[in-house]
């Protein structure tokens, strides 16, 4: 399944060679496989921000423990 996903992603990235964005908002949007690498970089940033957020908002494992038992 992972191999199939990699093949599909590579095929879609290669298909970008035959397609030109007719209305790019920024110049970088016209670069090769922009959507693919921008999506990957954004995903990585979100994962690391989630790990940072976990450090900020997490509580100890026994935070809700009553302590009387």
C-alpha angles and dihedrals in degrees: 000000000000091000090052090050091050091049092050092048092048091048092051091048090051090048086063087073089069098044129070121196103239095202112032114175092204131026093242091063088074093061121110114283093351094159092051099051094036090053092048094048091047091050092051091049092050092050092051092045088052091053090050091048090051090058091051101046104028121109129209116276093252095044094121095039111124095218094213096090 
